[in-house]
Amino acid sequence: MLGESESTTCTVCCCTLTNKILMVVFMVLLIFAILFGNSVTLAVVFGTKHFHTPQGYLKASLAVADLAVGIFVVPLSVYAEVTLMLNGSIPEWTTRNSKNTTFHPCNFIGPMFAGCTLVSITTIFLLTVERSIAVLKPLHKESVITRKRTTILIVLSWVASFFLAVSPIMFSKEIALEYNPCSRMCNYALGATEFPSQAWNILLLFPAFDFTLLGGTMVINVISLTTIRQHSKRRKHLAETDCQSAMKPTFSDIKAAKTIGTLTVAFTASFTPIAVFVVGNVIGNEWCNFSFFAFWILTTNSCWNVIIYSVGDQKFRHRAHQLFISSQTQNAPQN
């Protein structure tokens, strides 16, 4: 719980100087990977007219959430761990929680990480719904999915996600934020030895909300991919007429649906350990080593999206390659 010192907690990543150095190197590399990958995504989406679509806006929203993790969340952990290695003692603020400090960095970083995670989940859900409409109701896609409606949904998802992220602090005096010596991140924690039922219920809002959305996302993906499979089988046996072609999802829609399906699987796999940890934590299990891997597996997901887009979307890959070649040409020395 709160107030645990560095000396009493030795995780598998931080018990020796070598492990600490490797951990910091991993964090620094992760920052660069997150910043580079999501900057490429934003450059492709905003710099290419083809991607000025509802799907493109949703991918941009997801990239912004991931960028925030790389800009705010991970650097604080790097600062705390580098300070520990150089000075031989952890920063004073890491030994206190947000209830006992006038200004605590975790008051900002904790909700930021939670809010961005929730934004990612809701955005993946919206991407899945958008692709399912394109696959199941291709004739209604343009009228149902508009850029204005998508923009409104993106704004609502950010507002709702960050409201949920700050709700534990707003609605419970027993919950505080601390720099956890196990996870090496700012986490929600209890300020009391006993676990009040109200605080228990509030903390369980996160896995309940997340798994509800992820479960719905998986179901929608299964329906969409099943429809795509049936369409592929029919296409092998039937010669499509012009009328039939107009009623079928385009090849681009099918590829995009498969890409979003891969995105969903990747996020679900990275989020599941943290959800298991939260549930285990509220019933009294500390799981110190597991918490480190759970939180950082989730964090690494912030740099995977651009790879998934590049593998699954040929146009995205081609445009990203063009941007890279263009930047190389501009940076080349002039004769």
Beta strands, then each sheet from edge to edge (+ up, - down):
strand 1: 175-180
strand 2: 185-190
sheet 1: 1+ 2-
end
